[in-house]
Amino acid sequence: MSVERVGVVVHQGHPEAVVASGVVRDWCAREGIPCTDIDVWREDARRRGGREEADVAGNPDLIVTLGGDGTFLRGARIAAKSDGAVLGIDLGRVGFLTEVPAEDVVRALDAVHGGRAEVEERMTLTMRASRVLEVPPDIDALMGYGQRPMLPPPQIALDEEAAAEGWGVALDVTALNDVVVEKLARDRQVSLGVYIGGRLLASYSADAVIMATPTGSTAYSFAAGGPVVSPRMDAVLFTPVAAHMTFDRSVVAAADEPVAVRVLPHSGQGAVTIDGQLRGVLDAGDWLGVYAAPRRLRVVRLGPNDFYGRLRTRLRLTDAPATAADGESAPLFRPGGPVPHDLAHLHLSPADGAQGLPFGSHRARGGPDPA
């Protein structure tokens, strides 16, 4: 892709991110490409929703984020509104979304501008609700959000049927990771009827319920005991948090199956967070439905996404002690030669020389060479 305009999202509390942002601006100046700082937190100004932020920045076709996954999510919500691509510069600690080291910023920008980078599409979520979400004026003191400016409640989506009869209002929301309904008061759980594809799954009393994308499966849903799902998939994950019931497992629904929650009459209030940002409060009788968005997020990659290698590294996965006698397993288990026709439809990690081993080879487990 040829870059026409760049938006920069910087973790201002990270000195290395601030320095790297200067490198991005210098590159833009050399290339004659307009560059704008976006989603800048100021105590004396309100934060803007993703669509407004994109408009004010001139709808950049490339958004560069400098920080961790939280900073990437800030850029993603803006990029999704203008069909821009997002490039994450990795300055975080335990991230799955960013991948380019700070020292490779210029190389990455050159690759994107020269059309040598890959663009990967990720499923996102959006929602309808029984009413427009609102945030109570005293929520800062209640939730501890006074440390930073909050995003505004989502507005009605202008390009959708605003209020189809019985179907609530379409909200201008894009979630890359998850939509969460959680208890607002410490001593009152949320009680929710949960529906998948319009059919009641169960009524839950829980600390929270999470509706996540495959990308978000390694975030809050994972911490709550949910499964790890390949980001190449399209699916909606439902994961309850501290549910007071026997069935507390995650459910993986198809991408075309919406997950809806209805707040039951005797429930406590529920806070709605989108990618970790508080965006509204639900009362008894309110409902919201979460479903796959028509618009996908475009993520810039400099090479194939090694999701499982990143999973092992970022979560510091260790091998079972009982396998120690077998030696260290090979990091890649596939041959280096041409892929047979019956496997050509599969997504396989690229061979990397001597590490590629044939299917079934005992050497992958440290055993003897095949006869």
C-alpha positions as CSV (number, residue, x, y, z in Angstrom):
1,M,0.0,0.0,0.0
2,S,1.2,3.5,-0.8
3,V,0.9,5.7,2.3
4,E,-0.9,9.0,1.9
5,R,-1.4,10.2,5.5
6,V,-0.2,8.9,8.8
7,G,-1.8,9.1,12.2
8,V,0.4,8.5,15.3
9,V,-0.9,7.1,18.6
10,V,1.8,7.3,21.4
11,H,2.0,5.9,24.9
12,Q,3.1,9.3,26.4
13,G,4.1,7.6,29.7
14,H,6.7,5.5,27.9
15,P,9.9,7.5,27.1
16,E,11.0,5.0,24.4
17,A,7.6,5.4,22.7
18,V,8.0,9.2,22.7
19,V,11.5,8.9,21.1
20,A,10.2,6.4,18.5
21,S,7.3,8.8,17.6
22,G,9.9,11.4,16.6
23,V,11.5,8.8,14.2
24,V,8.0,8.3,12.6
25,R,7.5,12.1,12.2
26,D,11.0,12.4,10.7
27,W,10.3,9.7,8.2
28,C,7.0,11.3,7.2
29,A,8.8,14.6,6.7
30,R,11.4,13.0,4.4
31,E,8.7,11.3,2.4
32,G,6.4,14.4,2.2
33,I,3.6,12.6,4.0
34,P,1.3,14.5,6.4
35,C,1.5,13.1,9.9
36,T,-0.9,13.9,12.8
37,D,-0.9,12.9,16.5
38,I,-4.3,11.3,17.4
39,D,-6.1,10.1,20.5
40,V,-3.9,12.5,22.7
41,W,-5.1,12.6,26.3
42,R,-5.5,16.1,27.6
43,E,-6.9,16.9,31.0
44,D,-8.6,20.0,29.7
45,A,-10.3,18.4,26.7
46,R,-12.7,15.5,26.2
47,R,-11.7,12.4,24.4
48,R,-13.3,11.7,21.0
49,G,-15.0,8.6,19.6
50,G,-13.2,6.7,16.9
51,R,-15.1,8.1,14.0
52,E,-14.7,11.7,15.1
53,E,-11.0,11.1,15.9
54,A,-10.5,9.8,12.4
55,D,-12.2,12.7,10.8
56,V,-10.3,15.3,12.8
57,A,-7.0,13.6,11.8
58,G,-8.0,13.6,8.1
59,N,-8.8,9.9,7.9
60,P,-5.2,8.6,7.8
61,D,-4.7,5.4,5.7
62,L,-2.0,4.3,8.1
63,I,-2.1,4.5,11.9
64,V,1.2,3.8,13.7
65,T,0.9,2.9,17.4
66,L,3.9,3.1,19.7
67,G,3.4,1.3,23.0
68,G,1.8,-2.0,24.0
69,D,-1.5,-3.7,23.2
70,G,-3.5,-1.0,24.9
71,T,-2.0,1.6,22.7
72,F,-2.6,-0.6,19.7
73,L,-6.3,-0.9,20.6
74,R,-6.5,2.9,20.8
75,G,-5.3,3.1,17.2
76,A,-7.4,0.2,16.0
77,R,-10.7,1.7,17.0
78,I,-9.8,4.8,14.9
79,A,-8.4,2.8,11.9
80,A,-11.5,0.7,11.8
81,K,-13.7,3.8,11.2
82,S,-11.8,5.0,8.1
83,D,-10.7,1.6,6.7
84,G,-7.1,2.5,7.5
85,A,-4.4,0.0,8.3
86,V,-2.7,-0.1,11.7
87,L,1.0,-0.8,12.3
88,G,1.9,-1.7,15.9
89,I,5.4,-0.8,17.2
90,D,6.1,-3.1,20.1
91,L,7.1,-1.4,23.4
92,G,4.9,-3.4,25.7
93,R,5.6,-6.3,28.0
94,V,3.0,-9.1,27.3
95,G,1.5,-8.2,24.0
96,F,0.0,-10.2,21.1
97,L,-1.0,-7.4,18.8
98,T,2.2,-5.4,18.3
99,E,5.1,-7.0,16.6
100,V,7.6,-4.5,15.2
101,P,10.6,-3.7,17.5
102,A,11.2,0.0,18.0
103,E,14.6,-0.2,16.3
104,D,12.9,-1.4,13.1
105,V,10.4,1.6,12.8
106,V,12.0,3.0,9.6
107,R,12.4,-0.4,8.0
108,A,8.7,-1.1,8.7
109,L,7.5,2.2,7.3
110,D,9.7,1.7,4.2
111,A,8.2,-1.7,3.7
112,V,4.6,-0.5,4.0
113,H,5.1,2.5,1.7
114,G,6.9,0.3,-0.8
115,G,4.2,-2.3,-0.9
116,R,6.3,-5.0,0.7
117,A,4.3,-5.5,3.8
118,E,1.4,-7.9,4.3
119,V,-2.1,-6.7,5.4
120,E,-3.9,-9.1,7.6
121,E,-7.7,-8.7,8.3
122,R,-9.1,-9.3,11.8
123,M,-12.7,-9.8,12.7
124,T,-14.2,-7.1,14.9
125,L,-17.4,-6.8,17.0
126,T,-20.2,-4.3,17.0
127,M,-23.5,-4.1,18.9
128,R,-27.1,-3.1,19.1
129,A,-28.7,-2.1,22.4
130,S,-32.2,-1.4,23.8
131,R,-31.2,2.2,24.2
132,V,-28.3,4.6,23.7
133,L,-25.7,3.9,26.4
134,E,-25.0,6.6,29.0
135,V,-22.3,7.0,31.6
136,P,-23.5,8.4,35.0
137,P,-21.8,11.7,36.0
138,D,-20.5,10.3,39.2
139,I,-18.9,7.2,37.6
140,D,-15.3,8.6,38.0
141,A,-15.4,8.3,41.7
142,L,-17.2,4.9,41.6
143,M,-14.9,3.2,39.1
144,G,-11.6,5.0,39.7
145,Y,-11.6,6.4,36.1
146,G,-10.5,9.9,37.3
147,Q,-6.9,9.0,36.5
148,R,-7.4,9.6,32.8
149,P,-10.0,11.0,30.4
150,M,-12.8,8.6,29.4
151,L,-14.1,7.9,26.0
152,P,-17.6,9.2,25.3
153,P,-20.6,6.8,25.2
154,P,-21.0,5.4,21.7
155,Q,-23.4,7.2,19.3
156,I,-26.0,5.7,17.0
157,A,-24.4,4.3,13.9
158,L,-25.4,6.7,11.1
159,D,-25.0,4.2,8.3
160,E,-27.4,1.7,9.8
161,E,-31.1,1.5,10.4
162,A,-31.2,3.7,13.5
163,A,-34.0,1.9,15.3
164,A,-35.6,-1.0,13.5
165,E,-38.7,-2.0,15.4
166,G,-37.9,-4.3,18.3
167,W,-34.2,-4.5,17.3
168,G,-32.9,-1.6,19.4
169,V,-30.4,0.9,18.2
170,A,-27.3,0.2,16.2
171,L,-24.3,1.7,18.0
172,D,-21.2,3.1,16.3
173,V,-18.9,0.7,18.1
174,T,-15.9,-1.4,16.9
175,A,-14.3,-3.9,19.3
176,L,-11.1,-5.7,18.3
177,N,-10.8,-7.7,21.6
178,D,-14.0,-7.8,23.6
179,V,-17.2,-6.4,24.9
180,V,-17.7,-6.9,28.6
181,V,-20.7,-6.5,30.9
182,E,-19.5,-6.5,34.6
183,K,-21.0,-5.7,37.9
184,L,-20.9,-2.1,38.9
185,A,-21.1,-2.5,42.7
186,R,-18.8,-4.8,44.5
187,D,-21.6,-6.4,46.6
188,R,-24.0,-7.0,43.7
189,Q,-23.4,-9.3,40.8
190,V,-25.0,-8.9,37.4
191,S,-27.8,-11.3,36.6
192,L,-28.2,-11.8,32.9
193,G,-30.2,-13.9,30.5
194,V,-27.7,-14.9,27.8
195,Y,-28.9,-15.7,24.3
196,I,-26.9,-17.1,21.4
197,G,-28.4,-16.9,18.0
198,G,-31.7,-15.8,19.7
199,R,-32.0,-18.9,21.9
200,L,-31.6,-18.8,25.7
201,L,-28.3,-20.5,26.8
202,A,-28.8,-19.8,30.5
203,S,-29.4,-17.1,33.1
204,Y,-26.1,-16.2,34.7
205,S,-25.3,-14.5,38.0
206,A,-21.6,-13.5,37.7
207,D,-19.0,-10.8,38.2
208,A,-18.9,-10.3,34.5
209,V,-19.6,-11.9,31.1
210,I,-17.2,-11.4,28.2
211,M,-18.0,-11.5,24.4
212,A,-14.7,-11.7,22.6
213,T,-13.2,-12.1,19.2
214,P,-10.5,-14.7,18.4
215,T,-8.0,-11.8,18.7
216,G,-9.3,-11.1,22.2
217,S,-9.1,-14.7,23.2
218,T,-5.7,-14.1,24.7
219,A,-6.9,-11.0,26.7
220,Y,-9.5,-10.9,29.5
221,S,-11.3,-14.0,28.3
222,F,-8.1,-16.0,28.6
223,A,-7.5,-14.6,32.1
224,A,-11.0,-15.8,33.0
225,G,-10.3,-19.3,31.9
226,G,-11.4,-19.1,28.3
227,P,-9.9,-20.9,25.3
228,V,-7.1,-19.7,23.1
229,V,-8.5,-19.3,19.6
230,S,-6.5,-18.7,16.4
231,P,-6.9,-15.1,15.3
232,R,-7.3,-16.4,11.7
233,M,-10.7,-17.7,12.7
234,D,-14.1,-16.0,12.8
235,A,-16.0,-16.7,15.9
236,V,-17.6,-15.1,18.9
237,L,-16.5,-16.3,22.3
238,F,-18.7,-16.1,25.4
239,T,-16.9,-16.4,28.7
240,P,-18.5,-15.9,32.2
241,V,-16.4,-14.5,35.0
242,A,-16.9,-16.0,38.6
243,A,-20.4,-17.3,37.7
244,H,-22.4,-18.6,40.7
245,M,-23.6,-21.7,38.9
246,T,-22.4,-25.2,37.9
247,F,-21.9,-24.4,34.2
248,D,-19.2,-21.8,34.0
249,R,-17.5,-22.8,30.8
250,S,-16.8,-20.7,27.7
251,V,-18.9,-21.2,24.6
252,V,-17.5,-20.6,21.1
253,A,-20.3,-19.5,18.8
254,A,-20.1,-19.1,15.0
255,A,-19.4,-15.7,13.6
256,D,-22.9,-15.3,12.4
257,E,-24.5,-16.2,15.8
258,P,-25.0,-13.0,17.9
259,V,-24.6,-13.1,21.6
260,A,-27.2,-11.1,23.5
261,V,-27.5,-10.3,27.2
262,R,-30.6,-9.1,29.0
263,V,-30.3,-7.6,32.5
264,L,-32.7,-9.4,34.8
265,P,-35.1,-7.5,37.1
266,H,-33.2,-8.1,40.4
267,S,-29.7,-7.6,38.9
268,G,-27.3,-5.0,40.0
269,Q,-26.2,-2.4,37.4
270,G,-23.8,-3.6,34.7
271,A,-20.9,-1.6,33.3
272,V,-20.3,-2.0,29.6
273,T,-16.6,-1.9,28.6
274,I,-15.4,-2.1,25.0
275,D,-11.7,-3.1,24.6
276,G,-11.2,-2.2,28.2
277,Q,-12.8,1.2,28.0
278,L,-15.9,2.0,30.0
279,R,-18.6,3.2,27.6
280,G,-21.9,2.9,29.4
281,V,-24.1,1.4,32.2
282,L,-27.0,-1.0,31.9
283,D,-30.0,-1.1,34.2
284,A,-32.6,-3.8,34.9
285,G,-34.5,-4.5,31.8
286,D,-31.8,-3.2,29.4
287,W,-30.3,-5.5,26.8
288,L,-27.5,-5.5,24.3
289,G,-26.5,-7.8,21.4
290,V,-23.0,-8.3,20.3
291,Y,-22.2,-9.6,16.8
292,A,-19.5,-9.8,14.1
293,A,-19.1,-6.4,12.5
294,P,-19.3,-6.1,8.7
295,R,-16.0,-4.1,8.8
296,R,-12.8,-5.8,9.5
297,L,-9.6,-4.3,10.9
298,R,-6.6,-4.2,8.6
299,V,-3.3,-5.0,10.5
300,V,0.1,-4.5,8.8
301,R,2.5,-7.4,9.1
302,L,6.1,-7.5,7.9
303,G,5.9,-11.3,7.6
304,P,3.7,-14.3,8.4
305,N,2.0,-14.0,11.8
306,D,3.7,-16.6,14.0
307,F,0.8,-16.7,16.5
308,Y,1.7,-19.9,18.2
309,G,5.4,-19.0,18.5
310,R,4.3,-15.7,20.0
311,L,1.9,-17.6,22.4
312,R,4.7,-19.7,23.6
313,T,7.1,-16.8,24.1
314,R,4.7,-14.2,25.5
315,L,3.1,-16.6,28.0
316,R,6.4,-18.2,28.8
317,L,5.0,-21.7,28.2
318,T,7.2,-24.4,29.6
319,D,7.3,-28.1,28.7
320,A,6.1,-30.9,30.9
321,P,8.9,-32.1,33.3
322,A,8.2,-35.6,32.2
323,T,9.5,-34.7,28.6
324,A,12.9,-33.5,29.8
325,A,14.5,-36.9,29.1
326,D,13.5,-36.6,25.5
327,G,15.4,-33.4,24.9
328,E,14.1,-30.1,23.6
329,S,11.5,-30.3,20.9
330,A,12.2,-28.8,17.5
331,P,10.6,-25.3,17.2
332,L,9.2,-26.2,13.8
333,F,7.7,-29.5,12.6
334,R,7.4,-29.5,8.8
335,P,9.5,-30.4,5.8
336,G,11.3,-27.8,3.8
337,G,10.4,-29.1,0.4
338,P,7.3,-28.4,-1.8
339,V,4.0,-28.9,-0.2
340,P,2.0,-31.9,-1.5
341,H,-1.2,-31.1,-3.4
342,D,-3.4,-32.7,-0.7
343,L,-1.9,-30.2,1.8
344,A,-1.9,-27.2,-0.4
345,H,-5.1,-25.8,1.1
346,L,-3.6,-25.7,4.6
347,H,-2.0,-22.8,6.4
348,L,1.5,-23.9,7.4
349,S,4.3,-22.0,9.0
350,P,7.1,-21.4,6.4
351,A,10.1,-23.7,6.5
352,D,13.2,-22.1,7.9
353,G,16.0,-24.3,6.8
354,A,17.5,-26.9,9.1
355,Q,14.6,-26.6,11.6
356,G,12.1,-28.0,9.2
357,L,11.5,-31.7,9.9
358,P,9.3,-34.2,8.1
359,F,5.9,-35.2,9.4
360,G,6.3,-38.2,11.7
361,S,10.1,-37.8,12.2
362,H,11.2,-39.1,15.5
363,R,14.0,-36.5,15.5
364,A,11.4,-33.9,16.4
365,R,11.2,-35.5,19.9
366,G,14.9,-36.2,20.3
367,G,14.5,-39.9,19.3
368,P,16.7,-41.9,17.0
369,D,17.1,-41.2,13.3
370,P,14.6,-43.1,11.2
371,A,16.0,-46.2,9.5
